[in-house]
Structure formats: C-alpha cells, structure tokens
C-alpha cells in the first residue's frame, strides 16, 4: 500500500471519516449526516471514494419500507374515508342508488363503485329489488377503523412517514391495500422502499490514519481562498490542501448542437422533404382530445389515473369546440353517423372537460383532422407524459413522432412503407418486424418492432388506419393512415446508445463525445 500517494489523493470528506471512526464502527449515510454534519450526497461520495481506495468495504444491507401519507390521505383523514361517508349517508337518508350516494357525499361514481364492492362482500351493504343500496345493520369491518387510525398516524408522523416495522400486523395488512409505489396521487399512502448500506473501515486503513495524524492532516484544510477569507485574513491562520500544478487545464470546446436535438432536426428535415407539414399542440389537453376524440371509451383502462397526470388547478376546461363535442358524444353513445354501434354508454360531459398532461402524440392528429387538406400529409414531434417504470426503454416523460396521411388512394401497403422508412432510414435498424396490435382508434392496428444490438427486440411504436368513428365525426370521409412512433427509441439506434436515460445525460463530457450515425 503506497501510503504517501493515498494521503495525497484523499479528499477532506474521506479524511474526516478515517479520523473519526475505526474498523469496529458500522457506518451508514445517516450516521455521517448526524455525526459529521454531511449531506447525504457527501456521505455517499465519501463511501464511494474510500471503497475505490480499498479503505472501506460494504458489510451488509438493510431494507426498510415506509408509507408516506399523500394529499388524498390527508383529505380522507379530515373528511372521513369514502366507506365511512357512504355508510353514514345511507344510514341517515335510507336506501339510495350508487349515483345518488356519489352526489350526496360529493365524490366520483367510480370511487363509490370501488368502495361498494368490498362493503357488499363484508355484509355491510346490499342491493335491494329497486337497485338501491341498503345498510344491513351489520357491524363495520375492523379495517375501516384501522384505516382511520392509520390516516391519523400518517398526518401526525414526522415528515408524514410511517415505518412499516413500527406497525402492528393488522395495520401492515391494511396499509398494504392503501398504498402504491408510484402514481400514488389517487392512494392514501405512497409506499417508499429504501435500502441502508452498511460499511466498515478495513483494518489496513490504520496505517493511513496513523500517517494522517503524523502529517497533521485534519480534513479541515483550506481548499480555496474566498473573498470573505481574504477580507477577514482568516486564510493566514489556516493550512492548505495540496495543489497539483501538473494537472492539465480544462479543454476549451466550441459549442455545437446537442446530439439528440440534432437527431430530432434530422427527422423533421426528412419528413418535410417528403412533403409533410408539421403540426403542434399544447402539453395540457382535455380528456376529449386526448381520448374521447380517438374513440377511446371513457371507462377504458388507459384512461385510469395510473396512466395520465391530472392538472390540479384548474381541473377542467371551460368548454369543448362544437360541433365536435356533439359529434363525438353521439359516436360514443350510438355510433352517430359512422355506421358503428358506438360503445353504448352515456357520454360524461363533465369528464371530457378534465385537464391532463398529453399522454400520447395521437392527440395532435385528432386536432388536425377537421382542418386537414385532402390529400395531405402531416407530422408532429410531441412531448408526452405517462406514469411508467423508468428503465432502459421506458420513460415517464418522452417524445413521440406522430403523423397522418389522408387520401382516397392510401392503404395498408402505404403505411407499411412509411413504417419501414422510420425503422431503417431514420432509426438505422437492420431487422424489422410487424406485429398485429390493438388500439381503439385504428383498424387494422400494427406495431412495428426493431432489433437493438444490445437490448434486443422492442416496440418502436403503433400505427394503423383510423376508424370511421374517429374520422367521420371530424368531417373526414377518406382513409387516414396514422402512426405514433417512439422517437426516443429511434434515437437509441441512431446515436448508438443502450439506455433511454442517456439521451438526457447530465454528464456533459459524454454528450460532447456523442455522434449521430445519420
């Protein structure tokens, strides 16, 4: 072990840890934060650097589960849970229909539906011959009282966090049904799983510690002289960290376009050269344009809160353009003038005005249909938002290139040609395959898959021919090809990357070295 070289390269964060603790101490980030006044990032840096010098080793990990109360949970604690309020309302007002209960306690119908099912199974509610909900008089299940108590505990807890280890077995079982790991805006609690890494200083580090003490190094050496130190003269009484004048100066690098931005511009250039016109739209959309206008039923699974971000204020748009609102409502109810039977349900005019962040690029096509020229070709690059688990091929904030082609002569073969162009000419894929898919707004529907040299096969995007329920309601009576391609995923291939997160890398050096393959 080259002691002198190690000492020269020790950062003050490392020095303080070595001087403070021995090989018998178990070290965690929390311990360094409390005892050395480190920030969590500083503690993790110290552990990483010391481990790299073989002065520290990991000896164990402890998993912890916490439950953080959400705004919804605080509201339920203050006003009562849906079950409690529903039971109280029926007790006081007698048998009522589910919509009447929802209106009576001022909640959405689907929330009452979610509460009603368990209460029926537990014998608290029953449906009478008039399709009204009755209270049976049965004792309330213990989970309701436990839920109420958990909500109170969550509101009183420090930082709103409940430690799973401190809860009773019954409380653990109940809170597990109330919490979500992600997309917890519609859950009383958010589940947070943390892992504490435990380190120990290795025995050989004693030689380094002795050398530090002998050299009088404390970790409090001055690393830079500030104007305040110059003004006060404090620098005269301090000792300074070593400074290596042999370190080369930073390179001066001329500015250039970000590689991903350059790729996006190249996609735009290629599409414009093919005669496409670019369209755009707002990030905040209504449920009408984001889904209703695309013949997605209002009860479709993809419309659930787990898939979209809702706007807190304002929650709803003031109005929807006519005659498109009426046309679309009729299509959903009975098919309107499209020859379809529709979805056969009562269209919710309140729900359709709800504001959300755009979850799919196809909303741009919906906006464009009623003002498009025939024949015509349009495209847009849309930033979209969805709850999703972030990994190498998924982001919760992503981009799609969306396009439509209108004309009496376009068909499935035309669409496949465009998809092949995206896969080979833009993404640079060498292997492409088409898979039958399902989307409420296209028939037929096709998914295009490409093969990445490291990640293997993954879906590039979806496409198809718009259904008449989408086009006729907007005044279009000809075939319309449509696609929504993950442009972030195309960039993986074009830029030679293996992880979508690298597109938005904070390491400027990696960004400087990146080169597009187009």
C-alpha angles and dihedrals in degrees: 000000000000097000097182093051092048092051091051090055099044116115118219088249089060095042094056091051093050093048095044102047140042134211089269095063122093108222128205133166090253091054092053091046092053100039104031098029090238123158114239091254091052091050092051091047091052091050092047095049095045091048090051089055091048091243094115134040135193112244103175151338131230122201119215130187120205132179118215117199113235131213087262089053092051090050091050091049090053099041102026130256121290090252093051093047094045092050092047091048094051091044090054100038104030128230114356138171118253093253089050092052091047091052092044095056094032101242134124119273094242090057090055090047091054091050095042097059098060092041090055091050090049092051097245096113133030134180114240129210091272091059090251127134117246131190109236096203091241121147113269116255115257092240090073092059091042090051091051091049092048091052091052091048091049092053092050097041121106108265087357090278126138117196110225090215091062095053126092119248091256091048090050091052094048097044090050087064092049100049137076130193094219137007088035096158089105095043128079092230137030116218114226120190116196133178123209113210115210121209136184131198110245119244093243089062089079089081090057092047091051090049091050091052092046091051091048093239111158105168090247094093117135113259098181136010112237128200088249092056091049092050094048097038092231090135090072092065098045136081122236134229117244116270122209108214090184092072108111117243121255115278118253105229122186116234122258138169117288107258094236092048088048089053092050091050090051090053090051091049093052094048093046089050087057091056100263121147118218122236132185141182145184124293090228112068139169123248084245097066095029094054120344094063088051093057093252108149115240090240093051114133092237089061091063119116088250089071105041138044113235122213114244099203121049096017098188140032116243095236147346123234118263143257086022094065092053093042093051093044090054091048090054094045102044110344096268112217095335100092089244128120090228120212094300100229136112108271112235108227092186094053093048091062093054113123121231139158110269107269100185137027092230088083087076090058091049089055092047099049099079092049099037124119120235116255095028145143123209137173140175139184107226131191108220135189130210138152104257141148106258114233140134093301104024134066131173090222111043146146130246130187106222126191146167133196118198126194146112092249102048119106144157092290089056090052093050089053091055092047091052089051091054093047099045109021099038107023093034094227118164096193121050133170134179121223127191110249142178128237122159091230103048136058119210097027124197134188118204117213128192132191118240116203091233108018095043122213119356137161114267095189149297132274144163146135114299114250118242088247087068101039105036092052086059094048097259118132103176135075115286121196115207137182139174111198125186099240091186088062092048087054091057089064096039094048096039095242132148101201131047090219089067089068088070096036117161091207101099091192091061090048091051092053095048118106129185119234096220 
